[in-house]
Amino acid sequence: MFDRLIDKLKNDTYITLETTPGHAAKFTPVIDKIEALGLHKMVDGFSTTDNPLAKLKFNALFGARLLQERFNKPVIATMSMRDRNKIALQSDLLGANEFDIRAILALTGDPANISDQPNAKAVFEADSTLLLDIISAFNAGMDYAAKPFHDKPEHIYPFAVVNSFAKNPKTLQKKMQKKIKHGAVGIITQPVYDIENAKQLLELKVKANEECCSENKNAELILGVFPITKLRTAQFLSSHVPGINVPPCWLDKLREAHKIGADEEYKVGFELSKKLFEELKALHPKIHLMTANQFSIAKEILE
């Protein structure tokens, strides 16, 4: 299952769909929506998020297991450094491994001080590269303390993330190099909203891989796509989310459409997003689609 996903990532078209478990004791209703829309037939795999924005959600590893059982497609389960020390990280990886959860997206994580849980404290023993190093150790048959396992874990495929925009592009290349050197096989970008931005990211990825050639490590870039159908969303991403650049033309068009009405706003935003998706797919058909569980939009984009 995972070998096929990595082969598609390196040699073919590749698309994964992000899912966000809810503040609920059941993840099955989310999976039911995906199946009802037939989305599982349109993608190569899924991802599950790990308490984004430090808000309490259903566990990403258990969510990944449920998705894989239902659709027999690989799921990239997110693991954040915010909530676990190196003991908990390794324990979770061991448990997930026997249940065939073997693609892991390593994140540093959002700060705990924005959590919805009173006085929540962060762990943050290190950034996401610690988790990448732990996975490398597991793949060599030992834990992070170099103690060999009695039963070696099945191979784990590590993924990482990178911003899609920076005033100094060289900083993005350095971040890519860091993730590659620590073993990431795929690097998912924050949402991209401009084809030239995507081209620049691909150039930076090539340079980052070249810098890591001596270590015989390389990674594939996966372009993040988050459709925008509301002016408010575009303004929020543009003003409050570091590492994302929403072009002024998008804001202008959505602002004019907003004056006409909600239907026009949705229409204009969707058309911009759909056109971008097609352009990105033609440029580099390795895409991670994020819709904040608005799966009807995902279906429209993918159809």
QUIURGI-V217283 format. One record per pair of residues at least 12 apart in sequence whose ideal C-beta (glycine too) atoms are under 7 Angstrom apart, sorted by the first residue. I is the first residue (numbers start at 1). J is the second residue. Records with the same first field share a line. If there is no record, write none. Layout:
I=J, J
This chain:
1=74
2=74, 102, 103, 157
5=44, 45, 74, 103
6=157, 185
8=44
9=186, 220, 286
10=220
13=285
14=44, 285, 286
15=43, 44, 287, 289
16=43, 44, 45, 46, 47, 76, 288
17=39, 43, 46, 289, 298
18=47, 49, 288, 289, 290
19=46, 47, 48, 63, 67, 293
20=49, 52, 57, 292, 293
21=48, 49, 57, 58, 60, 63
22=57, 58
23=56, 57
24=58
27=58, 63, 66
28=66
30=293
31=66, 67, 70
33=295
34=295
35=70
37=295, 296, 299
39=295, 298, 299
40=71, 73
42=302
44=73
45=73, 74, 75, 76
46=67, 73, 75
47=75, 76, 78, 105
48=60, 63, 64, 67, 75, 77, 78
49=78
50=78, 79, 80, 107
51=80, 83
52=110
53=110, 114
54=82, 110, 111, 112, 114, 115, 120
55=115, 116
56=116, 117
60=77, 78
61=77, 92, 96, 101
64=77, 101
65=99, 101
68=100
74=103
75=103
76=103, 104, 105, 159
77=96, 101, 103, 104, 105
78=105, 107
79=92, 104, 106, 107, 131
80=107, 109
81=107, 108, 109, 123, 124, 125, 126, 127, 128, 130, 131
82=109, 110, 112, 122, 123, 124
83=123
84=123
85=123, 125
86=125, 130, 134, 144
89=131, 134
90=134, 143, 144
93=134, 138, 156
94=153
97=153, 154, 156
102=154, 155, 156, 157
103=157, 159
104=135, 156, 158, 159
105=159
106=128, 131, 132, 158, 159, 160
107=128, 161
108=127, 128
128=160
129=178, 182
132=158, 160, 182, 183, 184
133=182
135=156, 158, 183
136=183
138=153, 156
139=155, 156
157=185
158=183, 184, 185
159=184, 185, 186, 188
160=179, 184, 187
161=187, 188
162=175, 176, 179, 187, 189
163=190, 242, 243
164=189, 190, 191, 192, 197, 201, 224, 243, 244
165=197, 243, 244, 245
166=243
169=200, 204
172=204
173=204, 207, 208
176=204, 205, 208
177=208, 211, 212
179=219
180=208, 209, 212, 217, 218, 219
181=212, 215, 217
183=217
184=219
185=219
186=219, 220, 222
187=219, 221, 222
188=222, 224, 288
189=201, 221, 222, 223, 224
190=224, 243, 244
191=224, 225, 226, 244, 290
192=223, 224, 225, 280
193=245, 246, 247, 250, 276
194=245, 247
195=279, 283
197=245
198=223, 280, 283, 284
199=283
201=221
202=221, 284
205=221
220=286
221=286
222=286, 287, 288
223=280, 284, 286, 287
224=288, 290
225=277, 280, 287, 289, 290
226=290
227=270, 273, 291, 297, 301
228=250, 269, 273
229=266, 269, 270, 297
230=265, 269
231=254, 255, 258, 265
234=246, 250, 251, 254
235=251
238=251
250=272
253=268, 272
254=268, 269
270=300
273=301
274=301
277=301
289=301
